[in-house]
Amino acid sequence: MTPLELRFVVDCTPAHAFHVWARQTSLWWPADHSVSGDRDLTVTIEPHVDGRIYERTSDCVEHDWGRVVTWDPPRRFGYRWHIVGDRDDATDVEITFDPRADATLVTIVHSGWERLGAAGAQMRERNHRGWGGLLPRYRAAAASPR
């Protein structure tokens, strides 16, 4: 099944774009894209290969979302993603941050839909819509000098 591939430019350096994505995720990740829906959740990406990706609610309940498979700041970041599914059915996400004149080209490749069998096409479409809800928030956070 064809991977989802998304490309867009953010007006910042690759280092800042990477940092906002991987270390300041809670600034831009919406509660309606989480397991708990908790408006005060914290999203954590442990900054190393095999690091956990998870949410922590305001009641300190944790929900695993995935595992880091590539950690190469500020160029690449990859992970196995299973936010609402079984870990054995995780999909693959790789994000690259390529310098452009006074900006960064961000490329997201989300693949592994074939692991989901008959549900793969539906989950691919659901995730395509999900990325559409996330990326405007990320782009706004990356453009702001925090």
HELIX and SHEET records of a PDB file:
HELIX    1   1 PRO A   14  ALA A   22  1                                   9    
HELIX    2   2 THR A   25  TRP A   28  1                                   4    
HELIX    3   3 ALA A   31  HIS A   33  5                                   3    
HELIX    4   4 ARG A   87  ASP A   89  5                                   3    
HELIX    5   5 TRP A  113  ALA A  119  5                                   7    
HELIX    6   6 GLY A  120  ALA A  143  1                                  24    
SHEET    1   A 7 LEU A   4  VAL A  10  0                                        
SHEET    2   A 7 ALA A 103  SER A 111 -1                                        
SHEET    3   A 7 THR A  91  ARG A 100 -1                                        
SHEET    4   A 7 ARG A  76  TRP A  81 -1                                        
SHEET    5   A 7 GLU A  62  ASP A  72 -1                                        
SHEET    6   A 7 ARG A  52  ARG A  56 -1                                        
SHEET    7   A 7 THR A  42  ILE A  45 -1                                        
END                                                                             
